[in-house]
Amino acid sequence: MATKEELLAQLPVKEMIAWRRHLHAHPELSFQEFETTKYIISILETFPNLELQRPTPTGVIAILKGGKPGKTIALRADIDALPIREEADVEFVSENEAVMHACGHDTHTSMMLGAVKVITQMQAQIAGTIKFLFQPAEEVPPGGAKEFVKAGVMDDVDQVFGLHIFPLLPTGAIGYKYGALTASSDTLNLTIHGVGAHASVPETSVDVITIGAEIISNVNNIIARRISPLDPALISWGEFKAGETHNVIPDTAIIKASIRTRNPEIRTKMRDMVEQTVKGICDAYGATYDFDFLYGYSSVQNAKTEMDLVRVSAAKVVGEEAVFELPALMGGEDFSAYTDVKPGCFFGLGGGLAKDGYGYFNHHPKFKIDENALPVGTAVFVQLVKDLMIEG
């Protein structure tokens, strides 16, 4: 068995950093990753024994068939960036106006490319097939993962694995969580239709601002009084637009909210509870409404068997002391589209502590990570393949 040092020594670290910095400087938004995909393919084409497939316009899969029969596993990296103007103090700052790799997908991609390069050299020893998923559009629902699933990418897969890098955690530490890791992430788009009036005669109006404020207050009480405090759930209001000036009561209000929970049963009830509240208040005031509830990502569910496997492999790379339990998250992740259909595991990778300059969390304009984490993430994927698919 290779030691931790021997495993890390065989990784193409300089190449991985160069790949990451190129991707970081040339970010592309969800469903627009055409040049990113071309770049990934140009690297994959230099590795032996791979079959490349394009299940979607901006996604690519590299398939490695081992020298022996066995199961099929999928390893996933996401490739898209965010509509954020970069403020991070890095030399390889984004060259694309107001687009930034502010979530670390550039590191996910470079780590996976490093894993592909190492694992392809083991082709004869591998029992089974590995699908390396370079997936677009994690950031925008319905998400690239769901498109991959619809395209049949997961039909023959037995297990699926992925990681996410996070600053504010020790560089190279591996985080695990059994069961629900992330929350479902749904969106409410509500339009209230009332009757406008001059501010001097409010009695002639159906005041959409008052109605909207009452809806927000009462919907917040759903969390406080209709859902158990033991069940994580939240409603966050992101937009409330109505009116143009101080002395005219408007006739229309637009309200948008993010609705999240890690409990699938609560998720199915949330829509009905919110609409019941909206309907009751609008009816009471004589208003009408358009209620658009968009189901986004479901909750990532880490299966016990797959999480156990990752913990064992990670400990071989970083030691037991650097493998820790992650807190449950209320953020959304479209990796859930994979765990909805196949057993899988999504784990965390520490990207550096605040005291060392990595104090801005994902999606912040000053987000950055410690590149020393990259070989650790790659090494865990390589060790996982060894443990799962290579005898002895």
C-alpha positions in Angstrom: 0.0 0.0 0.0 1.3 3.4 -0.9 2.0 5.8 1.9 0.3 9.2 2.1 3.6 10.8 1.0 3.9 8.4 -2.0 0.3 9.0 -3.0 0.7 12.8 -3.0 4.0 12.6 -4.8 2.5 10.9 -7.8 0.0 13.7 -8.4 0.5 16.3 -11.2 0.3 19.2 -8.7 1.9 21.9 -10.9 -0.4 21.1 -13.8 -3.4 21.1 -11.5 -2.6 24.6 -10.2 -2.0 25.8 -13.8 -5.3 24.3 -14.9 -7.1 25.9 -11.9 -5.6 29.3 -12.6 -6.6 29.2 -16.2 -10.1 28.3 -15.3 -10.3 31.0 -12.6 -9.1 33.6 -15.1 -11.7 32.6 -17.7 -14.9 31.8 -15.8 -18.3 31.2 -17.6 -21.8 31.4 -16.3 -24.2 28.4 -16.0 -25.3 26.8 -19.3 -22.7 29.1 -21.0 -19.5 27.1 -20.3 -18.6 26.5 -23.9 -14.9 27.5 -23.7 -14.5 25.9 -20.3 -15.7 22.6 -21.8 -13.4 22.9 -24.8 -10.5 23.5 -22.4 -11.4 20.5 -20.3 -11.7 18.3 -23.4 -8.3 19.5 -24.6 -6.7 18.2 -21.4 -8.7 15.0 -21.3 -7.6 14.1 -24.8 -4.0 14.0 -23.7 -4.8 11.1 -21.3 -4.9 7.4 -22.4 -7.8 4.9 -22.3 -10.7 7.4 -22.1 -13.9 7.6 -24.0 -15.4 11.1 -24.1 -19.1 11.8 -24.3 -21.1 15.1 -24.5 -24.5 14.5 -22.9 -25.3 18.2 -22.9 -24.0 21.2 -24.9 -21.7 22.3 -22.1 -20.9 19.1 -20.2 -18.4 16.3 -20.8 -18.0 12.8 -19.4 -14.8 10.9 -19.5 -15.3 7.1 -19.2 -12.5 4.8 -18.1 -13.2 1.1 -18.5 -11.0 -1.0 -16.3 -9.1 -4.1 -17.3 -11.4 -6.3 -15.2 -15.2 -6.5 -14.8 -16.9 -4.7 -11.9 -19.2 -2.0 -10.7 -19.6 1.5 -12.3 -18.9 4.6 -10.1 -19.2 8.3 -11.0 -16.9 11.0 -9.7 -18.3 14.5 -10.2 -16.8 18.0 -10.7 -18.9 21.1 -11.5 -17.5 23.7 -13.9 -19.6 26.9 -13.9 -19.0 30.3 -12.3 -21.1 33.1 -10.8 -22.3 36.6 -11.9 -20.0 38.3 -9.4 -17.3 41.0 -9.9 -14.1 39.6 -8.5 -12.4 41.5 -5.6 -10.0 38.7 -4.5 -6.3 39.7 -4.4 -5.0 36.9 -6.7 -2.7 37.3 -9.7 -5.0 35.2 -11.9 -8.0 37.4 -11.4 -11.1 36.9 -13.7 -10.7 38.4 -17.1 -14.4 38.1 -17.8 -16.4 41.2 -16.7 -18.5 40.6 -13.7 -18.1 36.8 -13.8 -16.1 34.9 -11.1 -15.3 31.5 -9.8 -16.5 32.5 -6.4 -17.6 29.0 -5.3 -14.5 27.0 -6.1 -15.7 25.1 -9.1 -12.4 25.9 -10.8 -10.7 23.9 -8.1 -13.2 21.1 -8.3 -12.4 20.8 -12.0 -8.7 20.9 -11.7 -8.7 18.3 -8.8 -10.8 16.0 -11.0 -8.5 16.4 -14.0 -5.6 15.5 -11.7 -7.5 12.4 -10.6 -8.2 11.4 -14.1 -4.6 11.7 -15.1 -3.5 9.4 -12.2 -6.3 6.9 -12.4 -6.0 6.3 -16.2 -2.5 5.0 -15.6 -4.1 2.3 -13.4 -6.5 1.1 -16.1 -5.3 -2.5 -16.2 -5.8 -3.0 -12.4 -9.2 -1.4 -12.1 -12.2 -3.8 -11.8 -15.1 -1.9 -13.3 -15.8 1.4 -15.0 -15.4 5.0 -13.8 -17.3 7.9 -15.1 -15.7 11.3 -14.5 -18.5 13.9 -14.7 -17.5 17.5 -15.7 -21.0 19.0 -15.1 -22.2 22.4 -16.0 -24.7 24.7 -14.4 -24.6 23.8 -10.7 -25.5 27.3 -9.8 -28.8 27.8 -11.7 -31.9 25.6 -11.4 -32.9 23.2 -12.8 -29.2 22.5 -12.8 -26.7 20.6 -14.9 -26.9 17.5 -12.7 -30.6 17.0 -13.5 -29.8 17.4 -17.2 -27.1 14.7 -16.8 -29.6 12.4 -15.1 -32.2 13.0 -17.8 -29.6 12.2 -20.4 -29.1 8.7 -18.9 -25.7 9.4 -17.5 -26.6 7.7 -14.2 -28.5 4.7 -15.5 -25.6 2.3 -15.2 -23.9 3.9 -12.2 -23.8 2.0 -8.9 -22.3 4.8 -6.7 -21.6 8.5 -7.1 -19.1 10.7 -5.2 -18.3 14.4 -5.2 -16.6 17.1 -3.0 -16.9 20.8 -2.3 -14.2 23.1 -1.2 -14.8 25.6 1.7 -12.6 28.3 3.1 -12.7 29.0 6.9 -11.8 25.3 7.4 -8.2 23.9 7.8 -6.4 23.4 4.5 -6.9 19.8 3.4 -9.2 18.7 6.2 -12.0 16.4 5.0 -15.6 16.9 6.3 -18.3 14.3 6.4 -22.0 14.2 7.2 -24.4 11.3 7.2 -27.9 11.7 5.9 -29.1 15.2 4.8 -26.1 17.4 4.2 -27.8 20.3 2.3 -31.3 21.7 2.2 -33.8 21.7 -0.6 -33.9 25.1 -2.3 -37.2 26.3 -3.7 -38.3 29.8 -4.9 -41.6 31.7 -4.4 -42.5 34.3 -7.0 -45.6 36.1 -5.9 -47.4 38.9 -7.6 -50.3 40.7 -5.7 -52.9 42.6 -7.7 -54.9 45.3 -5.9 -56.4 48.7 -6.7 -54.2 51.8 -6.8 -55.2 55.2 -5.3 -53.9 58.5 -4.3 -52.4 58.5 -0.8 -55.1 60.9 0.4 -57.9 58.4 -0.2 -56.5 55.0 1.0 -60.1 53.7 1.5 -60.5 53.5 -2.3 -57.5 51.3 -2.7 -56.7 47.6 -2.2 -53.3 48.3 -0.8 -50.8 45.8 -2.1 -48.0 47.0 0.2 -50.1 46.5 3.3 -51.2 43.1 2.0 -47.6 42.1 1.1 -46.3 43.1 4.6 -49.1 41.1 6.2 -48.3 38.1 4.0 -44.6 38.2 4.9 -45.4 38.5 8.7 -47.8 35.6 8.6 -45.7 33.3 6.4 -42.8 33.8 8.8 -45.2 32.4 11.5 -45.4 29.2 9.5 -41.8 28.5 10.6 -42.4 29.6 14.1 -45.8 27.9 14.8 -46.6 25.3 12.2 -43.2 23.5 11.8 -41.5 21.8 14.7 -38.3 23.5 15.9 -36.6 20.1 15.5 -37.2 20.3 11.8 -34.8 22.7 10.0 -36.7 25.1 7.7 -36.5 28.7 6.7 -38.1 31.3 4.5 -35.9 34.2 3.4 -37.4 37.2 1.6 -35.2 38.5 -1.2 -37.4 41.0 -3.0 -40.4 43.3 -2.4 -41.1 45.8 -5.1 -44.1 48.1 -5.3 -44.8 51.7 -6.3 -42.8 54.5 -7.7 -43.4 57.5 -5.3 -44.5 58.4 -1.8 -48.0 59.6 -2.4 -49.5 57.0 -4.7 -50.7 53.6 -3.4 -49.6 51.1 -6.2 -51.8 48.4 -7.7 -49.2 45.7 -8.0 -46.5 44.2 -5.7 -43.9 41.6 -6.5 -42.4 39.5 -3.7 -39.8 36.8 -4.0 -38.5 34.4 -1.4 -36.2 31.4 -0.9 -37.7 28.5 1.0 -35.5 25.7 2.4 -35.6 22.6 4.5 -33.7 19.4 5.0 -36.9 17.4 5.7 -38.5 16.1 2.5 -41.9 15.7 4.2 -41.8 19.4 5.3 -40.8 20.4 1.8 -44.0 18.9 0.3 -46.1 20.8 2.9 -44.4 24.2 2.6 -45.9 25.2 -0.7 -49.5 24.5 0.4 -49.0 26.3 3.8 -47.6 29.3 2.1 -50.4 29.5 -0.5 -53.1 29.0 2.1 -51.7 32.1 3.9 -51.4 34.2 0.7 -55.0 33.3 -0.3 -56.5 34.0 3.0 -55.0 37.5 3.3 -55.6 38.4 -0.3 -59.2 37.3 0.0 -59.7 39.3 3.1 -58.6 42.5 1.4 -60.2 41.8 -2.0 -56.9 41.3 -3.8 -55.9 38.7 -6.3 -52.5 37.0 -6.8 -50.3 35.0 -9.1 -48.5 32.3 -7.1 -45.5 30.7 -8.8 -43.7 28.2 -6.6 -40.6 26.8 -8.3 -39.1 23.5 -6.9 -35.3 23.8 -7.1 -32.7 21.4 -5.8 -33.7 18.7 -3.3 -31.5 17.9 -0.3 -28.3 16.0 -0.8 -28.6 12.7 1.1 -25.3 11.0 2.0 -25.8 7.2 2.1 -24.1 5.4 5.0 -22.1 2.9 3.0 -20.7 5.5 0.6 -19.9 7.9 3.5 -18.1 5.2 5.4 -16.0 4.5 2.3 -15.0 8.1 1.9 -14.1 8.4 5.6 -11.8 5.3 5.3 -10.1 6.6 2.1 -9.8 10.1 3.4 -8.1 8.9 6.7 -5.5 7.1 4.6 -4.7 10.4 2.9 -4.9 13.0 5.7 -5.0 10.9 8.9 -8.0 10.4 11.3 -7.3 13.7 13.0 -8.1 15.7 9.9 -11.4 14.0 9.2 -14.2 15.8 11.0 -18.0 16.0 11.0 -19.5 18.9 9.0 -22.5 20.8 10.3 -25.7 20.3 8.3 -26.0 23.1 5.7 -29.0 25.1 4.6 -27.4 25.9 1.2 -28.6 24.1 -1.9 -26.5 21.8 -4.2 -27.6 20.1 -7.4 -25.5 17.0 -6.5 -28.8 16.1 -5.0 -30.1 15.1 -8.4 -27.5 12.2 -8.3 -28.3 11.1 -4.7 -32.0 11.2 -5.6 -31.5 8.3 -8.0 -28.3 6.5 -6.8 -26.5 6.0 -3.5 -23.7 8.5 -3.1 -21.6 10.7 -0.9 -20.8 14.4 -1.1 -18.0 15.5 1.2 -16.2 18.7 2.2 -12.6 19.8 1.7 -11.0 22.5 3.8 -9.7 25.5 1.8 -7.8 27.5 4.4 -8.4 29.5 7.6 -9.2 33.1 8.0 -6.0 33.8 9.8 -4.1 32.7 6.7 -6.1 34.9 4.4 -9.0 32.7 3.5 -11.7 34.4 5.5 -14.4 34.9 2.8 -17.0 32.2 2.3 -18.2 30.8 -1.0 -20.1 33.3 -3.2 -18.2 36.4 -1.8 -16.4 38.7 -4.2 -13.2 38.2 -2.2 -13.5 34.4 -2.0 -10.2 32.5 -2.4 -8.8 29.2 -1.3 -5.4 27.8 -0.4 -4.2 25.9 -3.4 -2.4 23.4 -1.1 -5.8 21.8 -0.7 -5.9 20.7 -4.3 -3.6 17.7 -4.1 -5.5 16.5 -1.0 -8.9 16.5 -2.8 -7.4 14.6 -5.8 -5.6 12.1 -3.5 -8.9 11.3 -1.8 -10.5 10.5 -5.1 -7.5 8.4 -6.2 -7.5 6.5 -2.9 -11.2 6.0 -3.1 -10.8 4.3 -6.5 -8.0 2.1 -5.2 -10.1 1.0 -2.2 -13.2 0.4 -4.3 -11.9 -1.0 -7.5 -8.4 -2.4 -7.1 -7.9 -5.7 -5.3 -5.3 -5.9 -2.6 
